C-alpha cells in the first residue's frame, strides 16, 4: 500500500515509534528512523527493517529538542529521497511532579520535544507535501491530550497543545491532499511506562505485577496495554485511502479510558 512512499518517524528506535516504523516498512514505505540509543543497536534495527521488508531505511540522529535540527531532519530527508510522504511526530519525554514543585527546566524540555518539535517538522513538511498533492501527518499525542492526570502538568499541556496543533494543520491543509491527525494512546508498555511501573512499585512497596494492575485498573477499563504494533496499524490506516477524508481529528487507542 505504501510502496515508493517515504516516511519519517521521530523517536523510532524503541517503543511506539519502532512499532509504527516496522508496520509502515511492512507496507512498503522507505523510512527515516530517528531517536536515541546505542549505535550498534540502532544499526541492527535499521538493517533488520531493510532485510525483513525490502525497503530503504536510514537513521538520522537529529536532536528533537533543537528547532534547527528538527527542521534539518525534514530538509535532509527531502534532499536524500526527493520527497516526503508521511511524517509521524512521535518523539516524547516524561517527568512527573506536583505543579508547584515542577522544575522549570523539565517543563521547557517536555514542551520542546513533545510539542515544539512537531510544530517545526510540520512547518517544513507541509509545503513539500502540498507540492506533491499527497501527504500524511500523524501526531502521536496521548490520552493526556484529551484528559488530565495529576503530577503531569507539562506532559498534559504539551499533548493538549499537540491535539490543538493537529486541528489547525488539518484545517489549513484541507482539500490539498494532505491530512493531519492525532493518535491518542492510553497505556502502552514502552520503556517510558516501564519506568512509571517501577516508580509505583518502589513508592508503594509492591511487586511489579501489582504495580501494573494498579496502573491499568485506575484508568484503562480493558485492563490491558495497547501495543506498539496496534499503534502501527492505526497509523497505517490513517495513511490508507479509507482515511482520505479523516483530518484534523483524534483517534483514541486507550482501552476505554476516555469513554469514562
KERO-969061 format. One record per atom (N, C-alpha, C): x, y, z negated. Coordinates in steps of 0.1 Angstrom, whole numbers, padded with zeros to 4 digits, always signed. Example, Ala and Ser with C-alpha at 12.3 -4.5 7.8 and 13.67 -1.06 7.14 Angstrom:
2
+0132-0057-0078/+0123-0045-0078/+0132-0033-0078/+0128-0022-0071/+0137-0011-0071/+0129+0000-0079/
//
This chain:
260
+0008-0012+0000/+0000+0000+0000/+0009+0013+0000/+0020+0012-0006/+0029+0024-0008/+0041+0023+0000/+0042+0015+0010/+0054+0013+0019/+0057+0027+0025/+0070+0030+0025/+0075+0043+0030/+0072+0055+0022/+0065+0053+0010/+0063+0064+0001/+0075+0065-0008/+0078+0077-0013/+0089+0080-0022/+0083+0085-0036/+0087+0079-0046/+0081+0082-0060/+0092+0085-0070/+0090+0096-0077/+0099+0099-0089/+0091+0096-0101/+0097+0089-0110/+0091+0086-0123/+0101+0090-0134/+0097+0101-0141/+0106+0106-0152/+0105+0097-0164/+0116+0095-0172/+0115+0087-0183/+0112+0072-0180/+0119+0067-0169/+0115+0054-0164/+0126+0043-0166/+0135+0045-0176/+0144+0035-0179/+0140+0025-0190/+0127+0028-0195/+0122+0019-0205/+0107+0022-0207/+0100+0013-0214/+0086+0016-0218/+0076+0018-0207/+0067+0028-0209/+0057+0030-0199/+0062+0034-0185/+0073+0043-0185/+0078+0047-0173/+0084+0036-0164/+0090+0026-0171/+0096+0015-0164/+0085+0006-0159/+0074+0004-0166/+0063-0004-0162/+0056+0002-0149/+0055+0016-0149/+0050+0023-0137/+0059+0021-0126/+0072+0023-0128/+0082+0022-0117/+0081+0008-0110/+0081-0002-0118/+0080-0016-0113/+0068-0019-0105/+0056-0013-0109/+0044-0015-0102/+0044-0008-0089/+0049+0005-0089/+0050+0012-0076/+0060+0005-0066/+0071+0000-0072/+0080-0007-0063/+0074-0020-0057/+0066-0027-0066/+0059-0039-0061/+0050-0036-0049/+0044-0024-0049/+0036-0019-0038/+0043-0013-0027/+0056-0013-0027/+0064-0009-0016/+0071+0005-0016/+0069+0012-0027/+0074+0026-0028/+0089+0026-0031/+0097+0035-0025/+0111+0037-0029/+0110+0046-0041/+0120+0044-0050/+0120+0050-0063/+0132+0059-0066/+0129+0069-0074/+0139+0076-0081/+0136+0074-0096/+0145+0067-0103/+0144+0065-0117/+0151+0076-0125/+0147+0078-0137/+0153+0089-0145/+0151+0085-0160/+0161+0089-0168/+0159+0086-0182/+0173+0084-0188/+0173+0082-0201/+0185+0079-0209/+0187+0064-0211/+0199+0060-0214/+0203+0046-0217/+0217+0043-0214/+0221+0031-0217/+0234+0026-0213/+0236+0025-0198/+0247+0030-0192/+0248+0030-0178/+0247+0016-0172/+0252+0006-0179/+0252-0008-0174/+0237-0013-0174/+0230-0010-0184/+0216-0014-0185/+0207-0007-0174/+0210+0006-0172/+0202+0013-0162/+0205+0007-0148/+0218+0004-0145/+0222-0001-0132/+0215-0015-0130/+0215-0023-0141/+0208-0036-0140/+0193-0034-0136/+0187-0025-0143/+0173-0022-0140/+0171-0017-0125/+0179-0008-0121/+0179-0003-0107/+0181-0014-0097/+0191-0022-0099/+0195-0033-0090/+0184-0043-0090/+0178-0046-0101/+0167-0056-0102/+0155-0052-0094/+0152-0039-0095/+0140-0034-0088/+0142-0036-0073/+0154-0032-0068/+0158-0033-0054/+0157-0047-0050/+0163-0056-0057/+0164-0070-0053/+0150-0077-0054/+0142-0074-0064/+0129-0081-0065/+0119-0076-0055/+0120-0063-0051/+0109-0057-0044/+0113-0052-0030/+0126-0053-0026/+0130-0049-0013/+0128-0034-0010/+0129-0026-0020/+0128-0012-0018/+0141-0005-0022/+0142+0008-0019/+0154+0016-0023/+0151+0021-0037/+0160+0020-0046/+0159+0026-0059/+0172+0033-0063/+0171+0046-0067/+0182+0053-0071/+0180+0058-0085/+0191+0062-0092/+0189+0067-0105/+0195+0082-0105/+0187+0090-0112/+0191+0104-0113/+0190+0107-0128/+0201+0111-0135/+0201+0113-0149/+0197+0127-0153/+0190+0134-0145/+0186+0148-0148/+0180+0149-0162/+0185+0159-0170/+0180+0162-0184/+0167+0169-0183/+0156+0163-0188/+0143+0168-0187/+0141+0180-0197/+0151+0183-0205/+0150+0194-0214/+0155+0207-0208/+0160+0206-0196/+0166+0218-0189/+0159+0221-0176/+0153+0233-0175/+0145+0236-0163/+0152+0234-0150/+0165+0239-0149/+0172+0238-0137/+0174+0223-0133/+0177+0215-0143/+0179+0201-0140/+0166+0194-0135/+0155+0198-0140/+0142+0192-0136/+0139+0196-0122/+0141+0209-0119/+0139+0214-0105/+0149+0208-0095/+0161+0206-0100/+0171+0200-0092/+0168+0185-0088/+0162+0178-0098/+0158+0164-0095/+0148+0163-0083/+0138+0172-0083/+0129+0172-0072/+0136+0176-0059/+0144+0186-0059/+0151+0191-0047/+0160+0180-0041/+0168+0174-0051/+0177+0163-0047/+0170+0151-0040/+0158+0148-0046/+0151+0137-0040/+0146+0140-0026/+0141+0152-0024/+0136+0156-0010/+0148+0156-0001/+0160+0160-0005/+0172+0161+0003/+0176+0147+0007/+0176+0138-0003/+0180+0124-0001/+0171+0116+0008/+0158+0117+0005/+0148+0108+0012/+0140+0115+0023/+0141+0129+0023/+0134+0136+0034/+0119+0138+0030/+0115+0134+0018/+0101+0135+0014/+0099+0132-0001/+0088+0136-0006/+0084+0132-0019/+0069+0130-0019/+0064+0118-0022/+0050+0115-0022/+0043+0114-0035/+0050+0108-0045/+0044+0105-0058/+0054+0111-0069/+0048+0119-0078/+0055+0124-0089/+0048+0120-0102/+0055+0112-0110/+0049+0107-0123/+0057+0114-0134/+0051+0123-0141/+0057+0130-0152/+0054+0122-0165/+0064+0114-0169/+0062+0105-0180/+0072+0108-0192/+0083+0114-0189/+0093+0116-0200/+0087+0123-0212/+0090+0118-0224/+0084+0124-0236/+0092+0120-0248/+0091+0128-0259/+0097+0125-0272/+0087+0128-0282/+0090+0124-0294/+0080+0125-0306/+0088+0128-0318/+0081+0135-0327/+0086+0138-0341/+0073+0141-0349/+0073+0136-0361/+0061+0138-0370/+0065+0145-0383/+0057+0155-0387/+0058+0162-0399/+0046+0171-0401/+0042+0174-0413/+0032+0184-0415/+0035+0197-0408/+0025+0205-0404/+0028+0217-0396/+0036+0227-0404/+0035+0228-0417/+0042+0238-0425/+0057+0233-0427/+0060+0221-0424/+0073+0216-0425/+0080+0212-0412/+0073+0215-0401/+0077+0211-0388/+0089+0220-0384/+0101+0213-0380/+0113+0221-0377/+0111+0228-0363/+0115+0241-0363/+0113+0249-0351/+0120+0242-0339/+0132+0237-0341/+0139+0230-0330/+0132+0218-0325/+0125+0211-0333/+0118+0199-0329/+0105+0204-0320/+0099+0214-0325/+0088+0220-0317/+0092+0224-0303/+0103+0231-0303/+0108+0236-0290/+0112+0224-0281/+0118+0214-0286/+0123+0202-0278/+0111+0194-0273/+0101+0192-0281/+0089+0184-0277/+0081+0192-0266/+0079+0205-0269/+0072+0213-0258/+0080+0213-0245/+0093+0214-0246/+0102+0214-0235/+0101+0202-0226/+0102+0190-0232/+0103+0178-0225/+0089+0173-0221/+0079+0174-0231/+0066+0168-0228/+0057+0177-0220/+0060+0190-0219/+0051+0199-0212/+0058+0207-0201/+0069+0215-0205/+0075+0224-0196/+0082+0216-0184/+0088+0204-0187/+0094+0196-0176/+0084+0193-0166/+0071+0190-0169/+0061+0187-0159/+0058+0200-0151/+0057+0211-0158/+0055+0223-0150/+0066+0226-0140/+0078+0224-0144/+0089+0227-0135/+0090+0217-0123/+0087+0205-0126/+0087+0195-0115/+0076+0197-0105/+0064+0200-0111/+0052+0202-0102/+0054+0214-0093/+0060+0225-0099/+0062+0238-0092/+0070+0236-0079/+0080+0227-0080/+0088+0224-0068/+0082+0214-0059/+0075+0204-0065/+0070+0193-0057/+0058+0197-0049/+0049+0206-0054/+0037+0209-0047/+0039+0214-0032/+0048+0224-0030/+0050+0228-0016/+0054+0217-0007/+0062+0208-0011/+0066+0197-0003/+0055+0188+0000/+0047+0185-0010/+0035+0176-0008/+0025+0182+0001/+0022+0195-0001/+0013+0202+0008/+0017+0202+0022/+0030+0203+0025/+0036+0203+0038/+0033+0189+0044/+0034+0179+0036/+0032+0165+0041/+0017+0162+0043/+0008+0170+0036/-0006+0168+0036/-0010+0156+0028/-0001+0151+0019/-0004+0140+0011/+0006+0140-0001/+0000+0138-0013/+0008+0137-0025/+0000+0133-0037/+0007+0127-0046/+0000+0122-0059/+0009+0127-0070/+0003+0135-0079/+0009+0139-0091/+0002+0133-0103/+0009+0125-0111/+0003+0118-0122/+0010+0122-0135/+0004+0129-0144/+0010+0132-0156/+0006+0122-0167/+0016+0116-0173/+0013+0107-0184/+0011+0115-0197/-0001+0118-0200/-0005+0126-0212/-0006+0116-0224/-0017+0115-0230/-0019+0107-0242/-0033+0109-0247/-0038+0099-0255/-0050+0101-0262/-0049+0114-0270/-0036+0118-0274/-0034+0130-0281/-0035+0142-0272/-0037+0141-0260/-0041+0152-0251/-0056+0155-0252/-0063+0146-0258/-0078+0148-0259/-0083+0149-0273/-0076+0143-0283/-0080+0144-0297/-0067+0145-0305/-0068+0149-0318/-0056+0151-0326/-0054+0141-0337/-0042+0141-0342/-0039+0133-0354/-0030+0142-0363/-0030+0139-0375/-0022+0147-0384/-0007+0145-0382/+0001+0155-0385/+0016+0155-0385/+0022+0154-0371/+0013+0157-0361/+0018+0157-0347/+0015+0170-0340/+0018+0181-0347/+0014+0194-0341/+0020+0196-0327/+0033+0194-0326/+0040+0197-0313/+0035+0187-0302/+0034+0174-0305/+0031+0164-0296/+0016+0166-0291/+0007+0169-0300/-0007+0171-0297/-0008+0184-0288/-0001+0194-0292/-0001+0207-0285/+0004+0205-0271/+0015+0198-0269/+0021+0196-0256/+0012+0187-0247/+0006+0177-0253/-0002+0168-0245/-0016+0174-0241/-0021+0182-0250/-0033+0190-0246/-0029+0200-0235/-0017+0206-0236/-0013+0215-0226/-0011+0208-0213/-0006+0196-0213/-0004+0188-0201/-0017+0185-0194/-0028+0182-0202/-0041+0180-0196/-0046+0193-0190/-0044+0204-0196/-0048+0217-0191/-0040+0220-0178/-0027+0217-0178/-0019+0219-0165/-0025+0211-0154/-0028+0198-0157/-0034+0189-0147/-0046+0195-0141/-0055+0201-0149/-0067+0207-0143/-0064+0218-0134/-0055+0227-0138/-0052+0238-0129/-0046+0234-0116/-0036+0224-0117/-0030+0219-0104/-0040+0212-0096/-0049+0205-0102/-0060+0198-0094/-0068+0208-0086/-0071+0219-0093/-0079+0230-0086/-0071+0236-0075/-0058+0239-0078/-0050+0247-0068/-0046+0238-0056/-0047+0225-0057/-0043+0216-0046/-0055+0210-0039/-0067+0213-0044/-0079+0206-0039/-0081+0209-0024/-0083+0198-0017/-0085+0199-0002/-0072+0199+0006/-0061+0198-0001/-0048+0198+0006/-0042+0185+0009/-0049+0174+0004/-0043+0161+0005/-0035+0157-0007/-0033+0166-0016/-0026+0164-0029/-0036+0163-0040/-0034+0153-0049/-0042+0152-0061/-0033+0153-0073/-0039+0157-0085/-0032+0158-0097/-0041+0153-0108/-0037+0143-0115/-0045+0137-0126/-0036+0133-0138/-0042+0131-0149/-0035+0127-0161/-0040+0114-0166/-0031+0105-0170/-0034+0093-0176/-0032+0094-0191/-0042+0090-0199/-0041+0092-0214/-0041+0079-0221/-0029+0073-0223/-0028+0061-0231/-0030+0062-0245/-0036+0052-0251/-0036+0051-0266/-0023+0045-0271/-0024+0036-0280/-0012+0029-0285/-0007+0019-0274/+0005+0021-0270/+0013+0012-0261/+0025+0008-0268/+0028-0005-0268/+0040-0010-0276/+0053-0006-0268/+0058+0006-0271/+0070+0011-0265/+0080+0014-0276/+0093+0017-0272/+0103+0020-0282/+0098+0032-0291/+0091+0041-0286/+0086+0053-0294/+0076+0048-0304/+0067+0039-0301/+0057+0034-0310/+0064+0024-0320/+0074+0016-0315/+0081+0007-0324/+0086+0014-0336/+0092+0026-0334/+0097+0034-0344/+0086+0039-0354/+0075+0042-0349/+0064+0046-0358/+0059+0034-0366/+0059+0022-0360/+0055+0010-0368/+0065+0008-0379/+0078+0009-0376/+0089+0007-0386/+0087+0017-0397/+0084+0030-0394/+0082+0040-0404/+0071+0037-0413/+0060+0033-0407/+0048+0029-0416/+0052+0018-0425/+0059+0008-0420/+0063-0004-0428/+0071+0001-0440/+0081+0009-0437/+0090+0014-0447/+0083+0023-0457/+0074+0032-0453/+0067+0041-0462/+0058+0034-0471/+0051+0023-0465/+0041+0016-0473/+0046+0004-0480/+0058+0000-0477/+0064-0012-0483/+0057-0025-0478/+0053-0025-0465/+0046-0036-0460/+0054-0042-0448/+0049-0053-0443/+0056-0060-0432/+0053-0053-0419/+0062-0056-0409/+0060-0050-0395/+0046-0054-0390/+0042-0066-0392/+0029-0071-0387/+0017-0064-0394/+0019-0062-0407/+0008-0054-0414/+0008-0040-0409/+0020-0034-0406/+0020-0020-0401/+0013-0019-0387/+0016-0030-0379/+0009-0030-0366/-0006-0030-0368/-0011-0039-0376/-0025-0040-0379/-0031-0027-0384/-0024-0020-0393/-0028-0007-0399/-0029+0003-0388/-0018+0004-0379/-0018+0014-0369/-0030+0012-0359/-0032+0000-0355/-0043-0002-0345/-0057+0000-0351/-0059-0005-0363/-0072-0005-0369/-0077+0009-0372/-0067+0018-0374/-0071+0032-0377/-0077+0039-0365/-0072+0036-0353/-0075+0044-0341/-0081+0036-0329/-0076+0024-0327/-0078+0017-0314/-0088+0005-0316/-0101+0007-0313/-0111-0003-0316/-0108-0017-0310/-0101-0018-0299/-0098-0031-0293/-0088-0039-0301/-0082-0032-0310/-0072-0039-0319/-0061-0045-0311/-0058-0040-0300/-0047-0045-0291/-0040-0033-0285/-0027-0035-0282/-0020-0025-0274/-0023-0025-0260/-0023-0013-0253/-0022-0013-0239/-0008-0016-0235/-0006-0021-0223/+0008-0025-0218/+0013-0015-0208/+0026-0014-0207/+0032-0007-0196/+0027-0011-0182/+0025-0024-0181/+0020-0029-0168/+0006-0024-0164/-0002-0023-0175/-0016-0018-0173/-0015-0003-0169/-0006+0004-0175/-0005+0018-0171/+0001+0019-0157/+0009+0010-0153/+0014+0010-0139/+0003+0008-0129/-0007-0001-0133/-0018-0004-0125/-0027+0008-0123/-0029+0016-0134/-0037+0028-0134/-0031+0038-0125/-0018+0040-0126/-0011+0050-0117/-0013+0045-0103/-0011+0032-0100/-0012+0027-0086/-0026+0030-0081/-0036+0028-0089/-0050+0031-0085/-0051+0046-0081/-0045+0055-0089/-0046+0069-0085/-0039+0073-0072/-0030+0064-0068/-0022+0066-0056/-0029+0059-0044/-0040+0052-0046/-0047+0045-0036/-0058+0053-0029/-0062+0049-0017/-0073+0056-0010/-0086+0058-0018/-0088+0048-0027/-0100+0048-0035/-0101+0060-0044/-0089+0066-0047/-0088+0078-0056/-0086+0091-0049/-0089+0091-0036/-0086+0104-0028/-0094+0116-0033/-0106+0113-0039/-0114+0124-0044/-0114+0125-0060/-0104+0118-0066/-0102+0120-0080/-0091+0130-0082/-0094+0141-0088/-0083+0151-0090/-0087+0160-0102/-0077+0165-0109/-0079+0174-0120/-0086+0168-0132/-0085+0155-0134/-0092+0149-0145/-0083+0139-0152/-0088+0133-0162/-0081+0123-0171/-0087+0109-0170/-0078+0099-0171/-0083+0085-0173/-0077+0080-0186/-0085+0076-0195/-0080+0071-0208/-0078+0056-0207/-0067+0051-0212/-0064+0037-0213/-0061+0035-0228/-0071+0034-0236/-0069+0036-0251/-0078+0026-0259/-0083+0015-0253/-0090+0006-0261/-0102+0011-0269/-0107+0022-0264/-0119+0028-0270/-0117+0039-0280/-0104+0043-0282/-0100+0053-0292/-0109+0066-0290/-0109+0071-0278/-0116+0084-0276/-0131+0083-0274/-0136+0070-0275/-0151+0068-0274/-0157+0070-0288/-0149+0071-0298/-0155+0072-0312/-0159+0086-0315/
//
